[in-house]
Amino acid sequence: MTQRDPGTGIPATFKVDTLYVCSYNVRMKNITLALDEETLEAGREYAQRHQTTLNALVRDLLAKTVLSDRKAAVCEMFRLMDAHPGNSQGRRWTREELYDR
């Protein structure tokens, strides 16, 4: 018989042991950037002041830029959908019709 946590009723096998934490590695690709000396040095100093690396700084800024662009695209799609509401002219569909492939 499966043992259950008396407080939650959740099977004991689903408990999380917080004593041990596992980490995983993400394989990253290396790239080459061309920067002038002044920008490179300013970037290194900025990274040091913020207790990070230049590599992490560039990676985070690129991720934020890309995610921001995606977010803007999604917002634009919703704006367009809101601006042009559909009109089914009262037609109703069944679940089977909607998921018919």
Sequence and secondary structure as in RCSB ss.txt:
>XXXX:A:sequence
MTQRDPGTGIPATFKVDTLYVCSYNVRMKNITLALDEETLEAGREYAQRHQTTLNALVRDLLAKTVLSDRKAAVC
EMFRLMDAHPGNSQGRRWTREELYDR
>XXXX:A:secstr
   B TTT  BGGG   TTS                HHHHHHHHHHHHHTTS HHHHHHHHHHHHHHHHHHHHHH
HHHHHHHHS    TT    HHHHT  
